[in-house]
Amino acid sequence: MATSSSCSSLKQHFLVFLIVIIRSIINSPVNGCFTSIFSFGDSLTDTGNLLEISISESTKTPHSAFLPYGRTFFHHPTGRFCDGRLVIDFLAETLGFSFLPPFYGSKSGKWEKFQKGANFAVASATTLNSSFLAEQGIHSVSTNISLGVEVNSFKHLLPSLCSSSSNCKELLRKSLIVMGEIGGNDYNHAFKQGKDIDNIQRLLPLVVDIISSSINELIELGAVTFLVPGNFPIGCSPSLLTKFHGSEKDQYEPLTGCLTWLNQFSQHHNELLRKELENIRNVHPQINIIYVDYYKAAIPFYQSPKKFGFKETLKACCGIGGLYNYDPLIYCGYPPLKQCCNDPSSYISWDGIHYTEVVNKRLAHTVFEELMNTIPRLRSLCPSSTVNKLRILYPMFGV
């Protein structure tokens, strides 16, 4: 039989254990599954913002508003630059959310639909502001929205979602912030407009600095969990391969046919970004910053395409002309280019710039795994339906 002193000791140990658990829950950046998702970026994440902006401002309608965009999943165009869903769509589905509604075009005061998140990503958006880029002779033909504009739009929306500063911090503590991919257009616009590579390389630390300052700004508001994707292997993009067609043979990767120097540029961006994210972690050790290596995730598709079911790696599914089925003057969706390949799932590139839905689906699996590996408790805190959805969405991975 236990003595009274031993019982007292056990009670004390239990109380200490209980206090530790309670403190862990209170201080946990993610208490249960996320309650909201807020996303920033460009056309790789845009769920309809550029389309909404064109409608509200009576500007030229983007080609993503026309078929065959959306043909695979939605069966009609939604403003997404894809034949179906984007990475952010798969991520939202897996975590139990509806597709994130685009923020732009919504009327002030009618923002109830953003209680569980909003998407601020705009196709053609840059990290650096348009006036700075214009001084460098770099212009966007679609929009003058930058990452700073997107973050300011979020700050404008936030007070309508929470009644006080403390409530807003609580909201953001339970939210997932998806920061990008962003920065690709700063480089792509410059490459396509024939800017010197040395001048473009000078943009690299400036772009990474803006991403970093945007994250820090959101940390100050109360955000604690960030997904930050890197850049893709842009040397495999049909649009840039077309732009630089005729390069010396030794500038192409023998295995993939991608341009080596462009892929090295992407890797340079990613290395600078990783280092900067590590600096943020050192300053804010309580913050979850999950870097997603899109380059590492995507490059195997080009190296071993048959393994992933791809028949065409460097040609656009929806495109026309040339070695890569891409013409910069004839956009997919705009007349006369309404036709596309019969099976988008056998292609990596949808329109010469953006990925097909099947690629986005595979990338989303990488994103989700990085999220779960970085924050293991999510596997138990998120409802079992999340894991079931993961198995349904990604049966090919044996989740």
Disulfide bonds with the S-S distance in Angstrom:
Cys33-Cys382 2.17
Cys162-Cys168 1.91
Cys236-Cys258 2.05
Cys317-Cys341 1.99
Cys318-Cys332 2.05
